Amino acid sequence: MRLRRRCARRCWIALVVLLPVVGFLVLVGCARLPSLEGRTASVALDAGQAMTTRLGMATAPLAAAHPGMSGVLPLRDPQAAFASRMLLARQAERTIDAQYYIWQNDLTGTLLLAELERAARRGVRVRLLLDDNGIHGLDDTLAALAGQPNFQVRLFNPFAFRHPKWANYITAFSRLNHRMHNKSFTVDNEATIIGGRNVGDNYFGATNGIAFADLDVLAVGPVVPEVSREFDQYWASGSSYPVGRIVGAPAPGTLAKLQERAGQIGHDPAARAYQQAVEQNDAVQSLLDRTAALTWAPTRMISDSPDKALGVQHEGQQLIDGLLPVFAETRSALQLVSPYLVLGTKGTQEFADMARRGVDVRILTNSLAATDVAAVHAGYAKRRKQLLAAGVKLYELRATGERTHDRDLAGPFGSSGSSLHAKTFAVDDRTLFIGSFNFDPRSVNLNTEMGFLIDSPALAQDLHRMFEQQVPAQAYQVILDADGKLQWLRRDGNGIERYATEPDSSWLRRVAVRLLALLPIDWLL
């Protein structure tokens, strides 16, 4: 009898514990995305209308003087990258199209959202397309913005169940594992900024935590309509949902709170450097004055089809299809910068073969101490010896919390940061790529990406010089010693310091990376 009572008691306890869990899973599983029927159609500003804007009238004569070329200006400094977006938004007369993987609810994210809201109030049509994975804490704000005239917000590949969002992976992992990694900010279909930066303090250097060394490019000319066409394809894709169909109605006064918070940030000493950057930045004004220090070069945008997020890959419509011919034609030198480097068996063999046929292959990625994703470092670390044995030169950015605007002390992409985030490469000192693409399986197979291929010897040679002059001072060079073991070399004014294990990392972190390297997870990285 006692045994029966004990068993009955345990059954009741299990039922009480499991029922909420089962109910929660059923609730998540029942959450469905809404219909896209009746979604408002819109397209980028056409060329004739764009020409009548201040930016259009200023840049048209410059483009006419350089037929077949686009004018590009690399944005290495994080504060200048932020200021350029703010100032372009202020100059907008007709349209702003912004597409991002991450938009953070922090100092710089708030200031830029408030600037977009002010642009909409003065009659500019704003279209904001954000990956739903990167908008933590912004549901109310985005819903409120979308309720304003001239302001449209769409979420790419959204999570049907809002809190907690991670629970959606239980029932919809295959779909949600595809993300929109693209990053662009286009004004009046006349000027655009694309590159590696998302919108947030750690991308613009306004943080005491991880600060990313990153790279964007400001462009005008015929490449801009290419970016706009890409935006239109994503905006109209089967993965883009009006925010109001995904999140609930915003709390009253949400927009007032946004502008109030932006005003408070404006008086915050921490924001002073960004206020000064906006006041002092002349990149946009120089465009209007036709004095901008642009490099004019044939520039082509390459990107993934938005269908990739639906698990559909069209031959010839993927970013990697545009990159492979460039690598196949490499003859003398390749300098590659990628924060996440997971080449896999095939990619490793291709880079090794390139080095064996005499190409000077140099790669900069994050050290274990600098990376923000240890699992990705594990996918890279297990390929190091094979790459080095073939003659590839490997450099790993050292972690540092110091950030400076002194050119003599700055890192490879402007202010030095604690983690590399730029995605760029140069081929044969003639072609430069800048974009969102990481050299990992996720960028190739899962996420959507975009970037520019710029045929400019001057810009390509800038990256070459960076590897010659700055990288050795900011990164460890990884080599194989006489016994085939890894060593890390740190060069400074006092000579060369050698390390037999990954520098600035704990034994526990190193062990974790070795264990992760044993798992079959490269396809997720």
Steps between C-alpha positions, in 0.01 A plus 500: 500500500781739591674422173186587307461828686864586439466424129178700479666796675793490259265486203314806623827688555620408150167609356515836680857558375449380144161653422630861479793385287274307264256788488783742420629278218148468358461879515827555315417231247161656428651844433482563125616782276219714359402528136685748278186569298430870461855605586569849361728504197772762464820548303808718512497856373540497122799660332309805376369588846836430662671745265288786635627462859796693638706183511396415145586839359835499682613150403368484141777721352762296688362174366476645149869587517581136587282290266454140606650567842370555852654729759593320822634614835608238758370572853754349738441719804191386697390849604530625142292200386228596749516871411474425127174311554357776718595771254370310198167458683490876563563572131230258382221668303301212354599154629709307751536123461685324785565126526680344799561172678532663844357829628571542869289687754796705627658844465580499128201283407264742676656811345477357149140379545403845628667656194300273270179594682577871453564439129161331467332795673640739242359285216780254419379145434695271731513124442674306776564129444647315799581139569274400789788326676679829573240742639492410871286742698375694195161342429301789647715769341492345153124446516453863602725624219305293248183675615640835388434646154791439259660234724486131406667219696532137400653208687692241302437133580314587821443301817129427534517450879645820649598416859735321535603512134749215535210262561409527130809298416335197660236481229644706211878451515544428129337830398644717775854373446504719185562869577532823299857618563487788245582857605418810295389860553383676183371858465303638202639216285810718464735407787541178694708351781565126502749281681551306819342724762164437659339782699608500863753638745755222460502556121549875534752486786264636769546224756725386781434138408592327173576763235519380141767607250287530189476645149228663290503685170302809396413491130336713232449437130355204306559244778239676718199396287636144519475520880148641470391217271638251749310673781176486297543126447542440873218740589260312272627151587298225663704544819420868566203568726352839600592542864137563600406147394766349726509704821221642711377857511758736654453653842364857497768768482768270357614747234514785749719281721729431205559869434526570873764230538687628196498846656631366829775313320589824325585651840690192617878554519542151351333626181711814471751340265217394271344845502837644408548239230167600344585870527850462358450228238520647151449187288137578412550876466796438271271291281265796473795732434641255242833496688481154656821296489334217310682223318329448165512141382287234330292363787264205494260390770469127562240350732292197582145463383256546791364154412809359669327573833220267390751223434494555123829568323487611136808420294684819408301713747716455807781721626746211497439465124648848459799430723619166363614637160699772679691243705546272199670784311734598786857498372736662751350614830196469724450693824188385684335632815221294658399499868344155467713265293361146465626376166408133529682228309432640151573864583819411683619298201424786260699755703781249546512431125506873434805540726675197344469647152689808614227740614599703809199421722470700821203467733401707804239365740428519873720340762329283760523788747342743251220289354146541627399148387723222634324232296595679178861518614488123551392453139796711386763369743489142376599615148795721599779245459381395154489862383841584646660186358386608152657843540200711601598782739265526799454797731268517804392839631603561859227588749519851641254721682684812390336721239671802352480735204876547485593370154833371629327289764176415327414151387469380141152650457522831686455499876643186650247266655486176690355287219528493122171529307603632156451280194727597212763364263729622224612302196817567300511863621215588266162377633354568844195342664313668787178356638322281754633160386700289746706209375295237677227247411230723647573782255528255208196282569266651759509878538440753225792735430602795283812693405687709243774385263704813426759498220735752656877443520525792744253351753629145453855620565380672818405159638833359382685776688290431809626141500855623454499777762213479749403134528839380634476761777137425590481124456679178588657321206434127526778273374612137515828433679759242394300226673176595325349657812312829504663817628366853531739790437440842650709779350555834671776753555677261736529217249306175457321313778404137439206305644449125491127524582229742389598832663285685753264202538427277798565127496128443552413699187765315301366164615146606411611591148671162456185320608283713270736420210409132540128563449344482149368857517695678226185529285340712774794740539 
